[in-house]
Amino acid sequence: MGRYLLLFILVVAGYINLDARQFGKEKNRNQLIYNQAGSTTIYLVRHAEKETRNPSEQDPDLTEVGQKRAQALKAYLEDVPVDAFFSTPYKRNQQTLAPLAQGRPLQFYESHDYTLLRDKILSEHKGKTVVVVGHSNTLLPIIEAFGAKKPIKEITDRDYDNIFKLTILPKGKAKVEAGKFGAQSTLAAGN
């Protein structure tokens, strides 16, 4: 009888200890969520693959591969409640956002005016989530304009699959995470 009582006590103590650890994890998870409340989240991507068959075309459409990448962006962010969409005036940028925006209005920005874009997002969309579609030579400077360090050295003309999540905490500190979405970029330089 004594052995069974001891075994019972050990099992109950194990469950109590396990439950306490689970409570601690839940508390930590909620603390992480609480710490993010009030933060501004900005997802940054380069426009999807563009048509390059006509070198004199200054405002090309997306290729079929680019259209698939635009759909991949929609799938990647489908569970994220996005409050605003920013694009340069180029068709390729607008077409990259179109599936995700689903007819909601796009806000246009000048591709090299990083400070104005930063100020507009932080004044009009503070504490919200926005998506910005830029260019290979503008995404990293945009990240730096918000006060974060570049998460990668460069974005080449071949890179279309990068996505950056920039979080601006309520006190203004910026942090950035780099990821990939859609098919791996495989096009030759210049595409």
Secondary structure, 3 states (H helix, E strand, C coil): CHHHHHHHHHHHHHHHHHHHHHHHHHHHHHHHHHHHCCCEEEEEEECCCECCCCCCCCCCCECHHHHHHHHHHHHHCCCCCCCEEEECCCHHHHHHHHHHHCCCCEEECCCCCHHHHHHHHHHHCCCCEEEEEECCCCHHHHHHHCCCCCCCCCCCCCCCCEEEEEEECCCCCEEEEEEECCCCCCCCCCC
